[in-house]
């Protein structure tokens, strides 16, 4: 269990704790968060008495958590405690207009920081690939790629051949 004195729960107290990848939480961690939510308190590691906490817990998941509850892979009581409001956001591959807008945002924010310019830094071939790629890693993959490209950018248009190997293989196969 995280320590309240220096742990994530002390930082989240009177705020919000966001946990990405809820489907990967161990059963013991699921049980721990369920107890914290039910009691609104934690027993700090090594502590003798419980301390009240008040925070909003938001989970995201790449899997259908209700299906995980049905297959007993996710704690049903925790699911129903948290499922007060649920949003289902389609993957980026199903929202090409959002992918394009996010690419524009990342280009302006990342490349203007390293080069002082925000105009298109991609060759036409690379831009075409980026616009048609399906982004199976979703927004995290897109952001990671743009961070990578901003690190190797040398004020000349980035070319398709400068993609990381896993993506270059995709570009060559397409």
N, C-alpha and C positions, 0 to 999 in steps of 0.2 A: 504494500500500500504506500502511495506517495506520502511524504512527510508534509504536514501542514506548515511547519515553520519555514521550510525552504522549498517546498514542492509546488507542483502545478496548481493544487487546490488553493494554496494561499494566494497565488497570483490571480486565480480566477474568482476568489471571494469577492462578492458584490459586483461581479462582472459575468463574462461568458467564457466557457471552456469549449473549444472546438476540437473534436477528435475526428481525424480523417481515417478512413479504412476501418469502420466499426466492425465489419465482418471478420477482421483479423484479430479482434480482441480475444484473449484467452477466456475460458469460462470463469476462472477465478477473478479476472479483472471485471468481467461483466457483473458478477455477484457483488464485488466490492462497490462498483458504481451504483448498483441497485440499492444496497444498504445505505450508502451516503445519501442518495435521493430520498429514500424513505424516512431516514432519521434527521436529515438536514444537519448532520454533524459527522466529524471524523475523529478517529483516535490516532493522533500522530504517532509515527514510528517511534517506539521507545517511550511514548507518553503514558500517563496514568489516567487521564480523564479526557472525555470527548470534548471537542471544541465545535461550536456551531459554525456552519458555513452556509452561505447563500449565493448560489451562482446558477446561471442558465447553462445547461449542457446541450450542445448540439453535436450530433453525429452525422457523418456522411459515409456513404457506402457505395462501393462499385457493384455490390450484389443486392439482390432482392432480400432484404432482411426478414420479411414475412415468410418467404420460402425457407429461409434459414431457421426460423422459429419452428415451422412445420416439420423440418427434418432434424430438429433438436440440436442444431449447430449454433443457435443463438438463443439467449435467455428470453423466453416469452414475456415474463413479468417486466424485464427491463425494456423490451420492445414496446409494450403497451404503456409503460410509464413515460416513455419518450415520444411516442407517436401521437402527440397532441396535435401537431401540425407537421405534415409531411409534404415535401416538394419533390417531384420527380422531374429531373432535368435531363432531356435527351442528350446522348453523347454528341460531341462536337462534330463528328462525321455526318450527323443528321441536321446540322445547323451551319451550312457553309457560309452564310452571311455573317454569323457570329464569329466564325473562324477568321474570316477576312478582316473584320473589325478588330479582333484581338491582335492579329498580325500587325495591323496599322498602328495600334496603340503601343505594342512592344517595340516596333521599329522606331517610333518617335521617342519613346522613353529610354530605351537601351542604347541606340546608336547615336542619339544626340549627345548622350553623356560621354561616349568614347571619342566621338569625332567632331562634335559641335554642329553636326548637320542632321537633318531629319528627312531629307529626300530619299527616294528609293535607293537602297544600297544593294539590291539584288539584280543579277543579270536576268534577261527575259526568260531564259531556260529555267533558272532557279525559281523565279517568281511563279512560272507556270506549274512547276512541280509542287510548290508550297500550296498553291490554290487548289490543286486536285488531289493532294494527299489525304487519306482518310483519317488521320490522327487517332490511331487506336489507343494511344496513351492519353488521349483527351487533352485538356488545357495544360496539364502538367508537362506533357511531351512537347507541346508547342512552345511553352515558356522556356523549357530546358534547351530546346534547339536554338531559340533566339539568343539566350544567354551564351551558348557555345559560339554562335556565329559572331556575336558582338565581341567576344574575346579574340577572335582571329581576324577581325576586320582591319584592313590596312588602308582605308580611304579609296580603294578601288572596288568596283562592283564584285560582289561575292558570286562565285560560279558554282554550278551544280557539283563539280568535282570536289568542292570544299565541304560538302556534307559529311557528317560522321559516317563511318563505314556501314553501320546498320541501315542508314537511310540511303546511302549511295547505292547499295545493292538493290533497294526498292526502286530507285530512280532508273537504274540500268535495266531492271526487269520490266518496267512499265513501258 
